[in-house]
Amino acid sequence: YVALFELDHKNSRIVFDELHKQYHDRIGFYPCDVTKTDLISNNFDKVMESHKTIDILINNAGIADDNKPELSVDINLKALVVASYKFIARIGKRKGGKGGVIVNIASTAGIVSGVLPVYCATKHGVVGFTRTLQMSYGLTGVRVLAICPSFTNTPIVKLTLNDDLK
């Protein structure tokens, strides 16, 4: 079962509807603004109630807008930290759970410096948080890893990078 925590807007619904046609009841849509920590908790509770466990958390929410530093930190780092701890609280071995896996989507900007200082700072934070949280694997039974993809030619890249860097 795949539970999608996603903003409730038209494009999200279109994507979910397409996935639902293919996967039927093996996928669920849970409206969620990740800057609202209570929504993260409520959605985890809904999934746990209906499926009894969660095996893998993929933290994939992110923006690249240095003109909105507070929002960038809230989405790129704070939401990821909150979701990770809420996941561990529900499935970690200390709480009687079986453990699981957290996959944090960072960026190569989390390893090297880049063009967008706030974005780079949040992704460095994701990498550091991931490395440090992984150290508690023995206690929690939750493996934690980060994936650091490079740039992909998407609309967000076109908006945020100048012509010299495309």
C-alpha positions as CSV (number, residue, x, y, z in Angstrom):
1,Y,0.0,0.0,0.0
2,V,1.3,3.4,-0.9
3,A,0.0,6.4,1.0
4,L,0.6,9.7,-0.7
5,F,0.7,12.8,1.6
6,E,0.3,15.6,-0.9
7,L,-1.2,19.1,-1.2
8,D,-4.8,18.9,-2.2
9,H,-4.8,20.6,-5.5
10,K,-6.0,19.8,-9.0
11,N,-2.7,18.4,-10.3
12,S,-2.3,16.1,-7.3
13,R,-5.8,14.7,-7.8
14,I,-5.1,14.1,-11.5
15,V,-1.9,12.2,-10.7
16,F,-3.6,10.2,-7.9
17,D,-6.6,9.4,-10.2
18,E,-4.2,8.0,-12.8
19,L,-2.3,6.0,-10.2
20,H,-5.5,4.7,-8.6
21,K,-6.7,3.4,-12.0
22,Q,-3.6,1.3,-12.2
23,Y,-3.2,0.3,-8.5
24,H,-6.7,0.5,-7.2
25,D,-6.9,0.1,-3.4
26,R,-3.1,-0.3,-3.1
27,I,-2.7,3.5,-3.1
28,G,-4.3,6.2,-1.0
29,F,-4.4,10.0,-1.2
30,Y,-4.1,11.9,2.1
31,P,-4.3,15.6,1.7
32,C,-1.4,17.2,3.6
33,D,0.4,20.5,3.8
34,V,3.7,19.3,5.3
35,T,4.2,22.7,7.1
36,K,1.2,21.7,9.3
37,T,2.7,19.1,11.7
38,D,-0.7,18.1,13.0
39,L,-1.7,17.0,9.4
40,I,1.4,14.8,9.2
41,S,0.4,13.1,12.6
42,N,-3.2,12.7,11.6
43,N,-2.3,11.1,8.3
44,F,0.1,8.7,9.9
45,D,-2.6,7.7,12.4
46,K,-5.1,7.1,9.5
47,V,-2.6,4.9,7.7
48,M,-1.7,3.0,10.9
49,E,-5.4,2.5,11.7
50,S,-6.2,1.0,8.4
51,H,-2.9,-0.9,7.6
52,K,-1.5,-1.4,11.1
53,T,2.1,-0.5,10.1
54,I,4.2,1.6,7.8
55,D,7.3,0.1,6.3
56,I,8.9,2.9,4.4
57,L,8.7,6.7,4.7
58,I,9.9,8.7,1.7
59,N,10.4,12.4,2.5
60,N,10.2,14.0,-0.9
61,A,8.5,17.4,-0.4
62,G,10.7,20.3,-1.4
63,I,10.9,23.8,-2.9
64,A,13.7,25.9,-4.4
65,D,12.7,29.4,-3.7
66,D,15.3,31.5,-1.9
67,N,12.9,34.5,-1.9
68,K,10.9,32.5,0.7
69,P,13.5,31.4,3.2
70,E,11.1,30.6,6.0
71,L,8.9,28.5,3.8
72,S,11.9,26.8,2.3
73,V,13.2,25.8,5.7
74,D,9.7,24.6,6.8
75,I,9.2,22.4,3.8
76,N,12.7,21.2,2.9
77,L,14.0,20.6,6.4
78,K,11.5,21.0,9.3
79,A,8.7,18.9,7.7
80,L,11.2,16.1,6.9
81,V,12.5,16.1,10.5
82,V,9.0,16.1,12.0
83,A,7.8,13.3,9.7
84,S,10.9,11.2,10.4
85,Y,10.4,11.5,14.2
86,K,6.6,10.8,13.9
87,F,7.4,7.8,11.8
88,I,9.9,6.4,14.3
89,A,7.5,7.0,17.1
90,R,5.0,4.8,15.5
91,I,7.2,1.9,14.1
92,G,10.4,2.1,16.0
93,K,11.5,-0.9,18.0
94,R,11.5,1.1,21.3
95,K,7.7,1.5,20.8
96,G,7.2,-2.2,20.1
97,G,7.3,-1.7,16.3
98,K,9.2,-3.8,13.8
99,G,11.4,-0.9,12.5
100,G,11.5,0.3,8.9
101,V,13.2,2.6,6.5
102,I,13.3,6.4,6.0
103,V,14.4,7.7,2.6
104,N,15.1,11.4,2.6
105,I,15.3,13.1,-0.8
106,A,18.1,15.6,-0.5
107,S,20.1,16.9,-3.5
108,T,23.7,17.3,-4.7
109,A,23.2,20.8,-3.2
110,G,23.3,19.0,0.2
111,I,26.9,17.9,-0.5
112,V,28.4,20.8,-2.4
113,S,27.6,24.5,-2.4
114,G,25.5,25.8,-5.2
115,V,23.6,28.8,-6.6
116,L,20.7,29.0,-4.1
117,P,22.0,29.6,-0.5
118,V,18.8,28.8,1.4
119,Y,18.1,25.7,-0.7
120,C,21.7,24.5,-0.3
121,A,21.5,25.1,3.5
122,T,18.3,23.1,3.8
123,K,19.7,20.2,1.8
124,H,22.9,20.3,3.8
125,G,20.6,20.1,6.8
126,V,18.8,17.0,5.3
127,V,22.1,15.2,4.7
128,G,23.4,16.0,8.2
129,F,20.1,15.0,9.9
130,T,20.0,11.8,7.9
131,R,23.6,10.8,8.8
132,T,23.0,11.6,12.4
133,L,19.6,9.9,12.7
134,Q,21.0,6.7,11.0
135,M,23.4,6.4,14.1
136,S,20.3,5.4,16.2
137,Y,19.5,2.4,14.0
138,G,20.5,0.0,16.7
139,L,17.9,1.5,19.1
140,T,15.1,2.2,16.7
141,G,15.4,-0.5,14.0
142,V,14.8,2.3,11.4
143,R,17.4,2.6,8.6
144,V,17.8,6.1,7.4
145,L,19.3,7.1,4.1
146,A,19.4,10.1,1.8
147,I,19.3,10.2,-2.0
148,C,21.1,13.2,-3.5
149,P,20.0,13.6,-7.1
150,S,21.4,16.3,-9.3
151,F,19.5,18.8,-11.4
152,T,16.7,17.7,-13.7
153,N,15.5,20.0,-16.4
154,T,12.1,20.8,-14.8
155,P,10.0,24.0,-14.6
156,I,11.4,24.7,-11.1
157,V,15.0,24.5,-12.4
158,K,14.1,26.9,-15.3
159,L,12.6,29.4,-12.8
160,T,15.5,29.3,-10.3
161,L,18.7,29.0,-12.3
162,N,20.0,31.7,-14.6
163,D,20.8,31.0,-18.3
164,D,24.5,30.5,-17.7
165,L,23.8,27.5,-15.5
166,K,21.2,25.7,-17.6
